[in-house]
Protein backbone atom coordinates (compact mmCIF):
# COMPACT_ATOMS: atom_id res chain seq x y z
CA UNK A 1 0.00 0.00 0.00
CA UNK A 2 1.42 3.45 -0.85
CA UNK A 3 2.78 5.53 2.01
CA UNK A 4 0.15 8.25 1.57
CA UNK A 5 -2.56 5.73 2.45
CA UNK A 6 -0.65 4.59 5.53
CA UNK A 7 -0.21 8.16 6.76
CA UNK A 8 -3.53 9.65 5.71
CA UNK A 9 -6.67 7.57 6.16
CA UNK A 10 -8.80 10.22 4.46
CA UNK A 11 -6.78 9.67 1.28
CA UNK A 12 -7.53 5.95 1.49
CA UNK A 13 -11.20 6.65 2.08
CA UNK A 14 -11.30 9.13 -0.80
CA UNK A 15 -9.55 6.72 -3.16
CA UNK A 16 -11.97 3.98 -2.13
CA UNK A 17 -15.03 6.18 -2.75
CA UNK A 18 -13.74 7.45 -6.10
CA UNK A 19 -12.83 3.98 -7.34
CA UNK A 20 -16.26 2.64 -6.32
CA UNK A 21 -18.03 5.54 -8.07
CA UNK A 22 -16.03 5.00 -11.25
CA UNK A 23 -16.70 1.25 -11.17
CA UNK A 24 -20.45 1.71 -10.68
CA UNK A 25 -20.61 4.30 -13.48
CA UNK A 26 -18.69 2.15 -15.98
CA UNK A 27 -20.42 -1.11 -15.04
CA UNK A 28 -23.86 0.51 -15.26
CA UNK A 29 -23.05 1.70 -18.75
CA UNK A 30 -21.82 -1.76 -19.81
CA UNK A 31 -24.84 -3.49 -18.26
CA UNK A 32 -27.21 -1.17 -20.13
CA UNK A 33 -25.44 -2.04 -23.37
CA UNK A 34 -25.66 -5.79 -22.74
CA UNK A 35 -29.19 -6.14 -21.38
CA UNK A 36 -32.29 -5.83 -23.50
CA UNK A 37 -35.91 -5.09 -22.67
CA UNK A 38 -37.28 -8.63 -22.49
CA UNK A 39 -34.24 -10.18 -20.77
CA UNK A 40 -34.90 -12.86 -18.15
CA UNK A 41 -34.85 -11.69 -14.54
CA UNK A 42 -31.60 -13.52 -13.77
CA UNK A 43 -29.77 -11.36 -16.30
CA UNK A 44 -30.71 -8.30 -14.25
CA UNK A 45 -29.69 -10.04 -11.02
CA UNK A 46 -26.31 -10.99 -12.50
CA UNK A 47 -25.90 -7.39 -13.65
CA UNK A 48 -26.52 -6.14 -10.12
CA UNK A 49 -23.96 -8.62 -8.77
CA UNK A 50 -21.46 -7.46 -11.39
CA UNK A 51 -22.12 -3.86 -10.41
CA UNK A 52 -21.88 -4.08 -6.61
CA UNK A 53 -19.78 -7.11 -5.68
CA UNK A 54 -16.33 -5.85 -6.84
CA UNK A 55 -16.61 -2.60 -4.81
CA UNK A 56 -17.46 -4.67 -1.73
CA UNK A 57 -14.40 -6.83 -2.34
CA UNK A 58 -12.22 -3.74 -2.83
CA UNK A 59 -13.48 -2.19 0.38
CA UNK A 60 -12.93 -5.43 2.28
CA UNK A 61 -9.40 -5.70 0.92
CA UNK A 62 -8.39 -2.10 1.63
CA UNK A 63 -9.89 -1.78 5.09
CA UNK A 64 -9.91 -5.28 6.59
CA UNK A 65 -7.13 -7.29 4.91
CA UNK A 66 -4.68 -4.39 4.59
CA UNK A 67 -5.75 -3.01 7.99
CA UNK A 68 -6.67 0.48 6.81
CA UNK A 69 -7.57 1.70 10.31
CA UNK A 70 -4.24 0.78 11.94
Secondary structure as UniProt FT lines:
FT   HELIX           3..7
FT   HELIX           9..34
FT   TURN            37..38
FT   HELIX           41..60
FT   HELIX           61..65
FT   TURN            66..69
//
